[in-house]
Amino acid sequence: MKPRLRALFCDHLSIMRGKYLPEGKIGDDSTRFCRSVFGTHYDKDLLDAPGAMVKQGLPDMELRWRHDDIRDSWHQDTKIVLGDLYDDAGHPLPLCPRGALKRAVADWQALGLTPKVGIELEAYAMQGDEAGRLQPYDAPGGVVYGTGPFADPLRFNDRIWAMADEMGFALDMITAEFDSPQFEYTLTFDDAVKAVDDIVLFRLMAREIALEYGIVLTFMPKPVPEGGGSGMHVNFSFVDETGGNAVSSGARGGPEHMNDLARGCLAGLLHHHKGLAGLIAPTSNSYMRLQPGSLSGYWQNWGGDHRNVTTRISSEGGAKARLEHRMADASSNPYTTVAAVLQASRLGVQNGYALPPMETGDGFDRTDAREGTAIDLKGAVADLEADAVLAEAVGAELVANHVYMKRKEVRKTRDLEGEALRDFYVHFI
């Protein structure tokens, strides 16, 4: 087969959409899609969502990419590329999640700081039984921090690691999580857009490789009701104009050594806590994960080396100083999620929000925090809509589209339970 190009974008549902294109497209180029894909739901329902222009002729949008962004792929004779979306007049499409992240980066760069991001993903491995129903992957010897064939008898993660290495993805870690067959995948810190480009392609690659082994690798937040949830933790810091880590105040990290930038970021994330949930925990299934005492980012709190708070500041200082936001899950679009975390942090710095005291409770039997996220998607979407400052920072048109689509999702899923609710999402996330 002649070489071809797989051109992709990550949509409002965190679904990767694209086309295979001929060899002549391998360069600075573009291709067109129907803009009304931004009105398409998981169940293929086409909705007249804000900005989707379903009733205005379903016009085109254009995906543009640069030659330098084209990569080798895990499929033979295929290159792969991510791009930015533009409307039919040639203007940046307001609904484009990658564009929202680029705006967030630019807003920080206007302050003399460049965001660096590292993302941790968690996923469950599922297999079909004799009747074709999905069941957890059979790994009876799996334990937290498990490696090798007891945690992964088919060794599909070995193939993921090998291909990630070949593709140039800088893996920090693959390990088994607390609830077998759950796994964690972590990529190394990088510039924000590059880090998210890598994570969406890595996630797609991992799912496609796992499928070759008969595994549905799902990043949905709670596919196994009796198991733990799966998150998408956003670790971030900033490089200043001298090349130093602006979050660092010296060789030691932790709450005792925070600088004003770190305090401002924490304050912003707490101030916009409830609104953030509607964007970065954006499915009905998300609220099976976001629960008190579940290490999931439910509470409006912060701390040091404490896994039962939503935002923690690392005990490492110097070049490794960073903040970690633990609310998001991978049913959210990673570009939108990182944009929202960065914008909430920036608002905290620029608006001088007050930082509440650090959490002193254990998060199980006692918690200082009195506010958490909403208990369901309906409430979280209402909280997002009420947070006009956050919506404007992330992108008012993107958020309006998101709110509309998620309100429809509330109605679509309100009578679904158990496997029916899981199966509404599992093959897409």
C-alpha positions as a Markdown table, in Angstrom:
| # | Residue | x | y | z |
|---|---|---|---|---|
| 1 | Met | 0.0 | 0.0 | 0.0 |
| 2 | Lys | 1.2 | 3.5 | -0.8 |
| 3 | Pro | 1.8 | 5.8 | 2.2 |
| 4 | Arg | -1.3 | 7.6 | 3.5 |
| 5 | Leu | -2.2 | 10.2 | 6.1 |
| 6 | Arg | -4.6 | 9.8 | 9.0 |
| 7 | Ala | -5.8 | 13.3 | 9.9 |
| 8 | Leu | -7.5 | 13.6 | 13.3 |
| 9 | Phe | -9.2 | 15.9 | 15.8 |
| 10 | Cys | -10.6 | 15.3 | 19.2 |
| 11 | Asp | -14.2 | 16.4 | 19.4 |
| 12 | His | -16.6 | 17.6 | 22.2 |
| 13 | Leu | -17.2 | 14.0 | 23.4 |
| 14 | Ser | -13.5 | 13.2 | 23.5 |
| 15 | Ile | -14.0 | 11.0 | 20.4 |
| 16 | Met | -11.2 | 11.0 | 17.8 |
| 17 | Arg | -12.6 | 11.8 | 14.4 |
| 18 | Gly | -10.7 | 11.9 | 11.1 |
| 19 | Lys | -10.0 | 10.7 | 7.6 |
| 20 | Tyr | -7.5 | 8.6 | 5.7 |
| 21 | Leu | -6.0 | 10.8 | 3.0 |
| 22 | Pro | -3.6 | 10.0 | 0.1 |
| 23 | Glu | 0.1 | 10.5 | 0.1 |
| 24 | Gly | -0.1 | 13.9 | -1.5 |
| 25 | Lys | -1.6 | 15.3 | 1.8 |
| 26 | Ile | 1.6 | 14.5 | 3.7 |
| 27 | Gly | 2.7 | 18.1 | 4.2 |
| 28 | Asp | 1.2 | 21.5 | 5.1 |
| 29 | Asp | -2.4 | 20.9 | 4.1 |
| 30 | Ser | -6.0 | 20.6 | 5.2 |
| 31 | Thr | -9.2 | 18.7 | 4.8 |
| 32 | Arg | -12.9 | 19.5 | 5.4 |
| 33 | Phe | -15.5 | 18.0 | 7.7 |
| 34 | Cys | -19.1 | 18.8 | 8.5 |
| 35 | Arg | -19.2 | 21.3 | 11.3 |
| 36 | Ser | -22.4 | 19.7 | 12.6 |
| 37 | Val | -20.3 | 16.9 | 14.1 |
| 38 | Phe | -20.4 | 19.2 | 17.1 |
| 39 | Gly | -24.1 | 18.4 | 17.4 |
| 40 | Thr | -23.6 | 14.6 | 17.3 |
| 41 | His | -24.1 | 12.6 | 20.4 |
| 42 | Tyr | -22.8 | 9.2 | 21.5 |
| 43 | Asp | -26.0 | 7.5 | 20.2 |
| 44 | Lys | -25.6 | 9.2 | 16.8 |
| 45 | Asp | -28.4 | 11.6 | 17.6 |
| 46 | Leu | -27.9 | 14.9 | 15.6 |
| 47 | Leu | -28.8 | 17.9 | 17.7 |
| 48 | Asp | -29.1 | 21.6 | 17.0 |
| 49 | Ala | -26.5 | 22.5 | 19.5 |
| 50 | Pro | -25.1 | 26.1 | 19.7 |
| 51 | Gly | -22.4 | 26.5 | 17.1 |
| 52 | Ala | -23.1 | 23.2 | 15.3 |
| 53 | Met | -25.2 | 25.0 | 12.6 |
| 54 | Val | -27.4 | 21.9 | 12.1 |
| 55 | Lys | -30.3 | 24.1 | 10.9 |
| 56 | Gln | -28.0 | 26.5 | 8.9 |
| 57 | Gly | -27.2 | 24.0 | 6.2 |
| 58 | Leu | -24.7 | 21.8 | 8.1 |
| 59 | Pro | -21.7 | 23.8 | 6.6 |
| 60 | Asp | -18.1 | 22.7 | 6.4 |
| 61 | Met | -15.2 | 23.3 | 8.8 |
| 62 | Glu | -11.6 | 22.9 | 7.9 |
| 63 | Leu | -8.9 | 20.9 | 9.7 |
| 64 | Arg | -5.5 | 22.4 | 9.1 |
| 65 | Trp | -2.1 | 20.9 | 10.0 |
| 66 | Arg | 1.6 | 21.5 | 9.5 |
| 67 | His | 4.1 | 19.2 | 8.0 |
| 68 | Asp | 6.3 | 19.4 | 11.1 |
| 69 | Asp | 3.4 | 17.9 | 13.2 |
| 70 | Ile | 3.0 | 14.8 | 11.1 |
| 71 | Arg | 4.2 | 11.6 | 12.9 |
| 72 | Asp | 4.8 | 8.0 | 12.2 |
| 73 | Ser | 1.8 | 5.8 | 13.2 |
| 74 | Trp | 1.3 | 2.4 | 14.8 |
| 75 | His | -0.3 | 1.3 | 11.6 |
| 76 | Gln | 1.7 | 0.2 | 8.6 |
| 77 | Asp | 2.2 | 2.7 | 5.7 |
| 78 | Thr | 0.3 | 5.4 | 7.7 |
| 79 | Lys | 1.4 | 8.8 | 9.0 |
| 80 | Ile | -0.8 | 10.5 | 11.6 |
| 81 | Val | -1.4 | 14.2 | 12.4 |
| 82 | Leu | -3.5 | 16.4 | 14.6 |
| 83 | Gly | -4.7 | 19.8 | 13.5 |
| 84 | Asp | -6.7 | 22.9 | 14.3 |
| 85 | Leu | -10.3 | 23.6 | 13.2 |
| 86 | Tyr | -11.4 | 26.7 | 11.2 |
| 87 | Asp | -14.8 | 27.8 | 10.1 |
| 88 | Asp | -15.8 | 28.1 | 6.4 |
| 89 | Ala | -14.7 | 31.8 | 6.4 |
| 90 | Gly | -11.2 | 30.8 | 7.5 |
| 91 | His | -11.5 | 31.9 | 11.2 |
| 92 | Pro | -10.5 | 29.7 | 14.1 |
| 93 | Leu | -13.5 | 27.6 | 15.1 |
| 94 | Pro | -14.7 | 28.6 | 18.6 |
| 95 | Leu | -15.7 | 25.1 | 19.3 |
| 96 | Cys | -12.2 | 23.6 | 18.7 |
| 97 | Pro | -10.9 | 22.2 | 22.0 |
| 98 | Arg | -7.3 | 22.4 | 20.8 |
| 99 | Gly | -7.9 | 26.0 | 20.0 |
| 100 | Ala | -9.1 | 26.6 | 23.5 |
| 101 | Leu | -5.9 | 25.1 | 24.9 |
| 102 | Lys | -3.8 | 27.3 | 22.6 |
| 103 | Arg | -5.7 | 30.4 | 23.9 |
| 104 | Ala | -5.0 | 29.3 | 27.5 |
| 105 | Val | -1.3 | 28.9 | 26.8 |
| 106 | Ala | -1.2 | 32.3 | 25.1 |
| 107 | Asp | -3.0 | 33.9 | 28.1 |
| 108 | Trp | -0.2 | 32.5 | 30.4 |
| 109 | Gln | 2.5 | 33.5 | 28.0 |
| 110 | Ala | 1.2 | 37.1 | 28.1 |
| 111 | Leu | 2.2 | 36.9 | 31.8 |
| 112 | Gly | 5.7 | 35.7 | 30.9 |
| 113 | Leu | 5.0 | 32.1 | 31.8 |
| 114 | Thr | 4.8 | 29.0 | 29.6 |
| 115 | Pro | 2.7 | 26.0 | 31.0 |
| 116 | Lys | 4.2 | 22.6 | 31.2 |
| 117 | Val | 1.9 | 19.6 | 31.6 |
| 118 | Gly | 2.0 | 15.9 | 32.5 |
| 119 | Ile | -1.1 | 13.7 | 32.4 |
| 120 | Glu | -1.9 | 10.5 | 34.2 |
| 121 | Leu | -4.6 | 8.3 | 32.7 |
| 122 | Glu | -6.4 | 5.4 | 34.3 |
| 123 | Ala | -8.3 | 2.7 | 32.4 |
| 124 | Tyr | -10.1 | -0.6 | 32.9 |
| 125 | Ala | -9.5 | -3.6 | 30.6 |
| 126 | Met | -12.7 | -5.4 | 29.6 |
| 127 | Gln | -13.4 | -8.6 | 27.6 |
| 128 | Gly | -16.4 | -10.1 | 26.0 |
| 129 | Asp | -17.8 | -13.3 | 27.6 |
| 130 | Glu | -19.3 | -16.2 | 25.6 |
| 131 | Ala | -22.5 | -14.2 | 25.2 |
| 132 | Gly | -20.6 | -11.1 | 24.1 |
| 133 | Arg | -21.3 | -9.2 | 27.3 |
| 134 | Leu | -18.3 | -7.2 | 28.6 |
| 135 | Gln | -16.7 | -8.4 | 31.8 |
| 136 | Pro | -13.5 | -7.3 | 33.6 |
| 137 | Tyr | -10.4 | -8.7 | 32.0 |
| 138 | Asp | -9.4 | -12.0 | 33.8 |
| 139 | Ala | -6.3 | -11.1 | 35.8 |
| 140 | Pro | -6.8 | -12.8 | 39.2 |
| 141 | Gly | -3.2 | -12.2 | 40.2 |
| 142 | Gly | -3.4 | -8.5 | 39.7 |
| 143 | Val | -2.5 | -6.2 | 42.6 |
| 144 | Val | -1.8 | -2.5 | 43.0 |
| 145 | Tyr | 1.5 | -1.7 | 41.5 |
| 146 | Gly | 1.4 | -5.1 | 39.8 |
| 147 | Thr | 3.7 | -5.7 | 36.8 |
| 148 | Gly | 4.2 | -8.8 | 34.6 |
| 149 | Pro | 1.8 | -11.6 | 33.6 |
| 150 | Phe | -0.1 | -11.9 | 36.9 |
| 151 | Ala | -1.4 | -8.3 | 36.3 |
| 152 | Asp | -1.7 | -8.7 | 32.5 |
| 153 | Pro | -1.8 | -12.3 | 31.4 |
| 154 | Leu | -2.1 | -11.4 | 27.7 |
| 155 | Arg | 0.8 | -8.9 | 28.0 |
| 156 | Phe | -1.0 | -6.3 | 25.9 |
| 157 | Asn | 0.6 | -3.6 | 27.9 |
| 158 | Asp | 4.0 | -4.8 | 26.8 |
| 159 | Arg | 2.9 | -4.2 | 23.2 |
| 160 | Ile | 1.6 | -0.7 | 24.2 |
| 161 | Trp | 4.9 | 0.1 | 25.8 |
| 162 | Ala | 7.0 | -1.1 | 22.8 |
| 163 | Met | 4.8 | 0.8 | 20.3 |
| 164 | Ala | 4.9 | 3.9 | 22.5 |
| 165 | Asp | 8.6 | 3.7 | 22.5 |
| 166 | Glu | 8.7 | 3.3 | 18.7 |
| 167 | Met | 6.3 | 6.2 | 18.2 |
| 168 | Gly | 8.3 | 8.6 | 20.4 |
| 169 | Phe | 5.8 | 8.8 | 23.3 |
| 170 | Ala | 7.8 | 9.6 | 26.5 |
| 171 | Leu | 6.2 | 7.1 | 28.9 |
| 172 | Asp | 6.9 | 7.7 | 32.6 |
| 173 | Met | 5.1 | 4.6 | 33.8 |
| 174 | Ile | 2.6 | 1.8 | 33.2 |
| 175 | Thr | 1.4 | -0.1 | 36.3 |
| 176 | Ala | -1.6 | -2.0 | 37.6 |
| 177 | Glu | -3.9 | 0.1 | 39.8 |
| 178 | Phe | -5.7 | -0.8 | 43.0 |
| 179 | Asp | -8.7 | -2.6 | 41.4 |
| 180 | Ser | -7.6 | -5.2 | 38.9 |
| 181 | Pro | -7.9 | -5.1 | 35.9 |
| 182 | Gln | -7.3 | -1.3 | 36.1 |
| 183 | Phe | -4.1 | 0.2 | 34.7 |
| 184 | Glu | -2.3 | 3.6 | 34.9 |
| 185 | Tyr | -0.5 | 5.2 | 32.0 |
| 186 | Thr | 1.6 | 8.4 | 32.6 |
| 187 | Leu | 3.5 | 10.4 | 30.1 |
| 188 | Thr | 6.4 | 12.8 | 30.8 |
| 189 | Phe | 6.0 | 16.6 | 31.2 |
| 190 | Asp | 6.1 | 18.7 | 28.1 |
| 191 | Asp | 4.8 | 21.9 | 26.7 |
| 192 | Ala | 1.0 | 22.0 | 27.2 |
| 193 | Val | -0.2 | 21.5 | 23.6 |
| 194 | Lys | 2.5 | 18.9 | 22.8 |
| 195 | Ala | 1.6 | 17.0 | 26.1 |
| 196 | Val | -2.1 | 16.8 | 25.2 |
| 197 | Asp | -1.4 | 15.9 | 21.6 |
| 198 | Asp | 0.7 | 13.0 | 22.9 |
| 199 | Ile | -2.0 | 11.9 | 25.4 |
| 200 | Val | -4.9 | 11.8 | 22.9 |
| 201 | Leu | -2.8 | 9.9 | 20.4 |
| 202 | Phe | -1.4 | 7.6 | 23.1 |
| 203 | Arg | -4.9 | 6.9 | 24.4 |
| 204 | Leu | -6.1 | 6.1 | 20.8 |
| 205 | Met | -3.1 | 3.9 | 20.2 |
| 206 | Ala | -3.5 | 2.0 | 23.5 |
| 207 | Arg | -7.2 | 1.3 | 22.8 |
| 208 | Glu | -6.5 | 0.1 | 19.3 |
| 209 | Ile | -3.6 | -2.2 | 20.3 |
| 210 | Ala | -5.7 | -3.6 | 23.2 |
| 211 | Leu | -8.6 | -4.3 | 20.8 |
| 212 | Glu | -6.2 | -6.6 | 18.8 |
| 213 | Tyr | -6.0 | -8.7 | 21.9 |
| 214 | Gly | -9.8 | -8.8 | 22.4 |
| 215 | Ile | -9.6 | -6.2 | 25.1 |
| 216 | Val | -11.8 | -3.1 | 25.3 |
| 217 | Leu | -9.6 | -0.7 | 27.1 |
| 218 | Thr | -11.9 | 1.9 | 28.5 |
| 219 | Phe | -11.0 | 5.2 | 30.1 |
| 220 | Met | -14.5 | 5.9 | 31.3 |
| 221 | Pro | -14.7 | 7.1 | 34.9 |
| 222 | Lys | -16.5 | 4.1 | 36.5 |
| 223 | Pro | -17.1 | 1.1 | 34.2 |
| 224 | Val | -17.0 | -1.4 | 37.1 |
| 225 | Pro | -19.4 | -0.2 | 39.8 |
| 226 | Glu | -17.7 | -2.2 | 42.6 |
| 227 | Gly | -14.3 | -1.1 | 41.5 |
| 228 | Gly | -12.5 | 2.2 | 41.9 |
| 229 | Gly | -12.8 | 5.1 | 39.5 |
| 230 | Ser | -10.5 | 6.1 | 36.7 |
| 231 | Gly | -9.3 | 9.6 | 36.6 |
| 232 | Met | -7.2 | 11.9 | 34.4 |
| 233 | His | -4.9 | 13.8 | 36.7 |
| 234 | Val | -3.4 | 17.1 | 35.3 |
| 235 | Asn | 0.0 | 17.9 | 36.7 |
| 236 | Phe | 1.3 | 21.3 | 35.7 |
| 237 | Ser | 4.0 | 23.9 | 36.3 |
| 238 | Phe | 5.3 | 27.0 | 34.4 |
| 239 | Val | 8.6 | 27.9 | 32.9 |
| 240 | Asp | 9.6 | 31.6 | 33.3 |
| 241 | Glu | 11.6 | 33.8 | 30.9 |
| 242 | Thr | 14.9 | 32.6 | 32.4 |
| 243 | Gly | 14.0 | 28.9 | 31.8 |
| 244 | Gly | 13.4 | 28.2 | 35.5 |
| 245 | Asn | 10.4 | 26.5 | 37.1 |
| 246 | Ala | 8.2 | 29.4 | 38.2 |
| 247 | Val | 6.2 | 27.2 | 40.7 |
| 248 | Ser | 9.4 | 26.4 | 42.6 |
| 249 | Ser | 10.6 | 28.5 | 45.6 |
| 250 | Gly | 13.7 | 26.4 | 46.1 |
| 251 | Ala | 15.0 | 22.8 | 46.5 |
| 252 | Arg | 12.0 | 21.8 | 48.7 |
| 253 | Gly | 8.4 | 21.7 | 47.8 |
| 254 | Gly | 5.2 | 21.2 | 49.7 |
| 255 | Pro | 2.8 | 23.7 | 51.4 |
| 256 | Glu | 5.5 | 25.1 | 53.6 |
| 257 | His | 7.5 | 26.3 | 50.6 |
| 258 | Met | 4.8 | 27.6 | 48.3 |
| 259 | Asn | 5.3 | 30.8 | 46.4 |
| 260 | Asp | 2.6 | 33.3 | 45.4 |
| 261 | Leu | 2.2 | 31.8 | 41.9 |
| 262 | Ala | 1.3 | 28.4 | 43.4 |
| 263 | Arg | -1.0 | 30.0 | 45.9 |
| 264 | Gly | -2.8 | 31.9 | 43.2 |
| 265 | Cys | -3.3 | 28.8 | 41.1 |
| 266 | Leu | -4.6 | 26.8 | 44.0 |
| 267 | Ala | -7.0 | 29.6 | 44.9 |
| 268 | Gly | -8.3 | 29.8 | 41.3 |
| 269 | Leu | -8.9 | 26.0 | 41.2 |
| 270 | Leu | -10.8 | 26.1 | 44.5 |
| 271 | His | -12.8 | 29.2 | 43.5 |
| 272 | His | -14.0 | 27.6 | 40.2 |
| 273 | His | -14.2 | 24.1 | 41.7 |
| 274 | Lys | -17.9 | 23.5 | 41.1 |
| 275 | Gly | -17.9 | 25.0 | 37.6 |
| 276 | Leu | -14.9 | 23.0 | 36.5 |
| 277 | Ala | -16.7 | 19.7 | 37.2 |
| 278 | Gly | -19.2 | 20.3 | 34.5 |
| 279 | Leu | -16.4 | 20.6 | 31.9 |
| 280 | Ile | -13.9 | 18.1 | 33.1 |
| 281 | Ala | -16.1 | 15.4 | 34.6 |
| 282 | Pro | -18.7 | 15.6 | 31.9 |
| 283 | Thr | -20.7 | 12.3 | 31.8 |
| 284 | Ser | -23.4 | 10.8 | 33.9 |
| 285 | Asn | -20.9 | 8.1 | 34.8 |
| 286 | Ser | -18.5 | 10.7 | 36.1 |
| 287 | Tyr | -20.6 | 11.1 | 39.2 |
| 288 | Met | -20.3 | 7.5 | 40.1 |
| 289 | Arg | -16.6 | 8.2 | 40.5 |
| 290 | Leu | -16.8 | 11.7 | 42.1 |
| 291 | Gln | -17.8 | 10.7 | 45.6 |
| 292 | Pro | -16.5 | 11.7 | 49.1 |
| 293 | Gly | -13.7 | 9.5 | 50.3 |
| 294 | Ser | -12.9 | 8.1 | 46.9 |
| 295 | Leu | -9.6 | 9.9 | 46.1 |
| 296 | Ser | -11.3 | 11.4 | 43.1 |
| 297 | Gly | -11.4 | 15.2 | 43.4 |
| 298 | Tyr | -14.9 | 15.6 | 44.9 |
| 299 | Trp | -14.0 | 18.0 | 47.7 |
| 300 | Gln | -13.3 | 21.7 | 47.3 |
| 301 | Asn | -9.9 | 21.5 | 49.0 |
| 302 | Trp | -6.2 | 21.3 | 48.6 |
| 303 | Gly | -3.2 | 19.9 | 50.4 |
| 304 | Gly | 0.4 | 18.6 | 50.2 |
| 305 | Asp | 1.2 | 14.9 | 49.7 |
| 306 | His | -2.4 | 13.9 | 50.3 |
| 307 | Arg | -4.4 | 11.8 | 47.8 |
| 308 | Asn | -7.8 | 12.6 | 49.3 |
| 309 | Val | -7.7 | 16.3 | 48.2 |
| 310 | Thr | -8.6 | 17.6 | 44.8 |
| 311 | Thr | -5.5 | 19.8 | 44.3 |
| 312 | Arg | -2.1 | 18.9 | 45.8 |
| 313 | Ile | 1.2 | 20.6 | 45.7 |
| 314 | Ser | 4.1 | 18.2 | 45.3 |
| 315 | Ser | 6.7 | 17.8 | 48.0 |
| 316 | Glu | 9.3 | 17.9 | 45.3 |
| 317 | Gly | 11.0 | 21.3 | 44.7 |
| 318 | Gly | 13.3 | 22.7 | 42.1 |
| 319 | Ala | 12.7 | 21.6 | 38.5 |
| 320 | Lys | 10.1 | 19.0 | 39.7 |
| 321 | Ala | 7.9 | 21.4 | 41.6 |
| 322 | Arg | 4.3 | 21.1 | 40.4 |
| 323 | Leu | 0.6 | 21.2 | 41.2 |
| 324 | Glu | -1.7 | 18.2 | 40.6 |
| 325 | His | -5.4 | 18.6 | 39.9 |
| 326 | Arg | -7.3 | 15.3 | 40.4 |
| 327 | Met | -10.9 | 15.9 | 39.5 |
| 328 | Ala | -11.0 | 15.2 | 35.7 |
| 329 | Asp | -11.7 | 11.9 | 34.0 |
| 330 | Ala | -10.9 | 10.9 | 30.4 |
| 331 | Ser | -14.5 | 11.1 | 29.3 |
| 332 | Ser | -13.6 | 14.8 | 29.1 |
| 333 | Asn | -11.7 | 16.2 | 26.1 |
| 334 | Pro | -8.1 | 16.5 | 27.3 |
| 335 | Tyr | -7.6 | 19.8 | 25.5 |
| 336 | Thr | -10.6 | 21.3 | 27.1 |
| 337 | Thr | -9.7 | 19.9 | 30.5 |
| 338 | Val | -6.2 | 21.3 | 30.5 |
| 339 | Ala | -7.4 | 24.6 | 29.1 |
| 340 | Ala | -10.0 | 24.8 | 32.0 |
| 341 | Val | -7.4 | 23.9 | 34.7 |
| 342 | Leu | -5.0 | 26.5 | 33.3 |
| 343 | Gln | -7.6 | 29.2 | 33.0 |
| 344 | Ala | -9.0 | 28.6 | 36.5 |
| 345 | Ser | -5.5 | 28.8 | 37.8 |
| 346 | Arg | -4.8 | 32.0 | 35.9 |
| 347 | Leu | -8.0 | 33.6 | 37.1 |
| 348 | Gly | -6.8 | 32.9 | 40.7 |
| 349 | Val | -3.5 | 34.6 | 40.1 |
| 350 | Gln | -4.9 | 37.6 | 38.2 |
| 351 | Asn | -8.0 | 38.2 | 40.3 |
| 352 | Gly | -6.3 | 37.7 | 43.7 |
| 353 | Tyr | -8.7 | 35.1 | 45.0 |
| 354 | Ala | -8.2 | 34.2 | 48.7 |
| 355 | Leu | -6.8 | 30.7 | 49.3 |
| 356 | Pro | -8.7 | 28.8 | 52.1 |
| 357 | Pro | -6.7 | 26.9 | 54.7 |
| 358 | Met | -5.1 | 23.6 | 53.8 |
| 359 | Glu | -7.2 | 20.4 | 54.3 |
| 360 | Thr | -6.2 | 18.7 | 57.6 |
| 361 | Gly | -8.7 | 15.9 | 57.6 |
| 362 | Asp | -7.9 | 12.3 | 56.4 |
| 363 | Gly | -10.7 | 12.5 | 53.7 |
| 364 | Phe | -12.3 | 9.3 | 54.9 |
| 365 | Asp | -13.7 | 9.9 | 58.4 |
| 366 | Arg | -13.1 | 13.6 | 58.6 |
| 367 | Thr | -12.9 | 16.4 | 56.1 |
| 368 | Asp | -12.5 | 20.2 | 56.7 |
| 369 | Ala | -14.1 | 21.0 | 53.3 |
| 370 | Arg | -17.8 | 21.6 | 53.3 |
| 371 | Glu | -18.4 | 22.0 | 49.6 |
| 372 | Gly | -17.9 | 19.4 | 46.9 |
| 373 | Thr | -18.9 | 19.0 | 43.2 |
| 374 | Ala | -22.5 | 18.5 | 42.3 |
| 375 | Ile | -23.7 | 15.0 | 42.9 |
| 376 | Asp | -24.8 | 14.4 | 39.3 |
| 377 | Leu | -24.2 | 15.7 | 35.8 |
| 378 | Lys | -27.4 | 17.8 | 35.9 |
| 379 | Gly | -26.1 | 19.8 | 38.8 |
| 380 | Ala | -22.6 | 20.0 | 37.5 |
| 381 | Val | -23.8 | 21.5 | 34.2 |
| 382 | Ala | -25.9 | 24.0 | 36.1 |
| 383 | Asp | -22.8 | 25.0 | 38.1 |
| 384 | Leu | -20.8 | 25.4 | 34.9 |
| 385 | Glu | -23.4 | 27.6 | 33.4 |
| 386 | Ala | -23.5 | 29.7 | 36.5 |
| 387 | Asp | -19.7 | 30.3 | 36.4 |
| 388 | Ala | -19.7 | 32.9 | 33.6 |
| 389 | Val | -16.1 | 34.0 | 34.4 |
| 390 | Leu | -14.7 | 30.5 | 33.9 |
| 391 | Ala | -16.9 | 30.0 | 30.7 |
| 392 | Glu | -15.6 | 33.2 | 29.2 |
| 393 | Ala | -12.0 | 32.3 | 30.0 |
| 394 | Val | -12.3 | 28.8 | 28.4 |
| 395 | Gly | -14.4 | 30.0 | 25.5 |
| 396 | Ala | -18.1 | 31.1 | 25.8 |
| 397 | Glu | -19.2 | 29.4 | 22.5 |
| 398 | Leu | -17.4 | 26.1 | 23.4 |
| 399 | Val | -19.0 | 26.1 | 26.8 |
| 400 | Ala | -22.5 | 26.9 | 25.4 |
| 401 | Asn | -22.2 | 23.9 | 23.0 |
| 402 | His | -21.0 | 21.7 | 25.9 |
| 403 | Val | -23.9 | 22.8 | 28.2 |
| 404 | Tyr | -26.5 | 22.0 | 25.5 |
| 405 | Met | -25.1 | 18.6 | 24.7 |
| 406 | Lys | -24.7 | 17.6 | 28.3 |
| 407 | Arg | -28.2 | 18.6 | 29.2 |
| 408 | Lys | -29.4 | 16.3 | 26.4 |
| 409 | Glu | -27.1 | 13.6 | 27.8 |
| 410 | Val | -28.8 | 13.9 | 31.2 |
| 411 | Arg | -32.1 | 13.1 | 29.6 |
| 412 | Lys | -30.7 | 10.3 | 27.5 |
| 413 | Thr | -29.1 | 8.6 | 30.5 |
| 414 | Arg | -31.5 | 9.3 | 33.4 |
| 415 | Asp | -33.2 | 5.9 | 33.2 |
| 416 | Leu | -30.1 | 3.9 | 32.5 |
| 417 | Glu | -28.4 | 1.8 | 35.1 |
| 418 | Gly | -25.7 | -0.8 | 35.4 |
| 419 | Glu | -24.6 | -2.3 | 32.1 |
| 420 | Ala | -27.0 | -0.2 | 30.1 |
| 421 | Leu | -25.4 | 3.0 | 31.4 |
| 422 | Arg | -21.9 | 1.6 | 31.0 |
| 423 | Asp | -22.6 | 0.5 | 27.4 |
| 424 | Phe | -23.9 | 3.9 | 26.5 |
| 425 | Tyr | -20.3 | 5.1 | 26.8 |
| 426 | Val | -17.8 | 2.2 | 27.0 |
| 427 | His | -17.0 | 1.8 | 23.3 |
| 428 | Phe | -16.3 | 5.5 | 22.8 |
| 429 | Ile | -14.3 | 6.4 | 26.0 |
